[in-house]
Amino acid sequence: MNNSEISNPKTEVPKGKSLNDKDYMNALLSSLKEMVKNYATAMTEASCETLYEQYKEMFLEYALLQREVFEVMFKKGWYSLEVAEEQKISNKHQMLKQELTDLSES
């Protein structure tokens, strides 16, 4: 692990052609991410409040499940995060503030 990465020690899995726990978790996380995106779209396009509330409930359930899967993978060292430099964060913040200002003036 280097200073530009946030991660945990990796849990080793069998190598080879057979799928292992990490492979299954990656597939599950990818599917859940896609489902959360799709439910977000469905919510915003719901034709009535009842349908919106049903989509919202499902969205929240899948979003929580996605977070749980991510946390397990992170704890096992199968998912790492990049440490962002303070300057990059500041630059991004300034850019977004400017975009908001530009939108407000329109």
TAWO-V954886 format. One record per residue. N is the residue number from 1. SS is DSSP state (alpha for helix, beta for strand, coil for the rest). PHI is phi as a letter, one per 40 degrees, with the letter a starting at -180 (999 if undefined). OMEGA is omega in degrees with one decimal (NA if undefined). Layout:
BEGIN
n/ss/phi/omega
N/SS/PHI/OMEGA
N/SS/PHI/OMEGA
END
This chain:
BEGIN
n/ss/phi/omega
1/coil/999/177.6
2/coil/b/-175.6
3/coil/c/-179.7
4/coil/c/-175.9
5/beta/b/174.3
6/beta/b/-178.8
7/coil/a/176.8
8/coil/b/174.9
9/coil/d/-177.1
10/coil/c/169.7
11/coil/c/-178.0
12/coil/c/177.4
13/coil/b/179.6
14/coil/c/177.1
15/coil/c/178.5
16/coil/h/-176.1
17/coil/c/-178.7
18/coil/c/176.6
19/coil/c/178.4
20/coil/b/-177.4
21/alpha/d/179.8
22/alpha/c/178.7
23/alpha/c/179.4
24/alpha/c/-179.9
25/alpha/c/176.4
26/alpha/c/179.3
27/alpha/c/179.2
28/alpha/c/-179.8
29/alpha/c/178.6
30/alpha/c/179.1
31/alpha/c/179.9
32/alpha/c/177.1
33/alpha/d/-179.8
34/alpha/c/179.5
35/alpha/c/179.3
36/alpha/c/177.8
37/alpha/c/-178.3
38/alpha/c/177.5
39/alpha/c/176.5
40/alpha/c/177.5
41/alpha/c/-179.7
42/alpha/c/179.0
43/alpha/d/-175.8
44/alpha/c/-178.8
45/coil/b/-179.0
46/coil/c/-174.9
47/coil/c/178.9
48/coil/a/-176.3
49/alpha/c/-179.6
50/alpha/c/178.9
51/alpha/c/177.8
52/alpha/d/-179.0
53/alpha/c/177.9
54/alpha/c/177.1
55/alpha/c/-179.7
56/alpha/c/178.7
57/alpha/c/178.7
58/alpha/c/177.4
59/alpha/d/-178.5
60/alpha/c/178.8
61/alpha/c/-179.0
62/alpha/c/177.6
63/alpha/c/177.3
64/alpha/c/178.7
65/alpha/c/177.3
66/alpha/d/-179.9
67/alpha/c/179.5
68/alpha/c/179.7
69/alpha/c/177.0
70/alpha/d/-178.1
71/alpha/c/177.3
72/alpha/c/-179.2
73/alpha/c/179.2
74/alpha/c/179.4
75/alpha/c/-179.8
76/coil/c/179.1
77/coil/g/-178.9
78/coil/c/-179.5
79/coil/a/178.4
80/coil/b/-178.9
81/beta/b/177.9
82/beta/c/174.7
83/coil/c/-179.6
84/coil/c/176.6
85/coil/c/-178.9
86/alpha/d/-178.9
87/alpha/c/177.9
88/alpha/c/179.5
89/alpha/c/179.9
90/alpha/c/179.6
91/alpha/c/179.8
92/alpha/c/179.0
93/alpha/c/179.4
94/alpha/c/179.9
95/alpha/c/-179.6
96/alpha/c/176.0
97/alpha/c/179.4
98/alpha/c/178.3
99/alpha/c/177.6
100/alpha/c/177.5
101/alpha/c/179.2
102/alpha/c/178.7
103/alpha/c/-179.4
104/alpha/c/-178.1
105/alpha/c/-176.8
106/coil/c/NA
END
